[in-house]
Amino acid sequence: MLDLIDETYLPFTTEKLRPHFVGDVDGQLRYYQESASRYQEFKLSHPDARGIPLTEARVPRQIEKDERFWTITATKWIFDAPDKEALLARLLAKAYGSVPPLTGIPDWPACLKGDLRLYFEACFPSPKTYRDSLRSQLDRRHLIPYVFDAAEREDARALEGPTHVDALFLNRTNGFAWFIEAKVLSDVSCSISFDVFRNQIVRSIDVMLDGASTPEAALQGRDPERSLFCLLTPAWFKGSPHSRLYGWLMQEYATKPEALARDLSHRQGVDWARVSRKIGWLTFEDFQDTRPGACPWMRQRAI
């Protein structure tokens, strides 16, 4: 299938997107095709959508607020640019400062030079240190009886599943990695099934700090010491961080390293001040400003 998935929210062919997924590639692409198809059918049958109830529009127009569509379009538009390294260096400097807070890399061009890849929905296993810690103190991380019963299954199930990264820039030459967690309207989750204190931001940072990865060869070679985490949202929410839980968490983790130590207490001997410098926050508007067209829906209505 070579046609565009959607001219505005995902203006790429499926064949152009295929190299950016690892694992169940056809299933991943099918999600975008089906969502875009529902959207296009809705537009054809409702040339004037004014006054249509939310209950009728929410599902067929999900694409308009779907962070997966927003993320792929914004990041791939940068990745496909002839001067992608310069554009990415500009974004990274905006998020983390002019000097990378990384081991053995003097500047942003050095981070990006080499075999640079872009992956979507990359999957990383929960860190073993966290899973072991959670199992040993489950009675201090949850309070519901059926949860304790489920944790006793004979197969000793993992108490936290893998983490899916919305977008991942990975330099397979030097191990540099840039984790991106994107939000449009949704907030971060503030728990997992077996841990009421585990929030989505710190979970992603925990995975970033860990050396484990899935068996897919595409994700091998990432260096935790050369990895960064970034939240990507509309500028509205960065300007009003109090309106979302992630706003409070990002401010705390970026300015109070002891908060990271508190929420990642299973990790010992970590320079948390250095980790806090590896946490950044960019907006979709930053991507649009860096390369116009990265967020084509912004031409229709100011965000």
Secondary structure by P-SEA (a helix, b strand, c coil): cccccccccccccccccccccccaaaaaaaaaaaaaaaaaaaaaacccccccccccccccccccccaaaaaaaaaaaaaaccaaaaaaaaaaaaccccccccccccccccccccbbbbbccccccccaaaaaaaaaccccccccaaaaaaaacccccccccbbbbcccccccccbbbbbbbbbccccccccccccccccaaaaaaaaaacccccccccccccccccbbbbbbccccccccccccaaaaaaaaaaccaaaaaaaaccccccaaaaaaaacccccaaaaaaaccccccccccccc
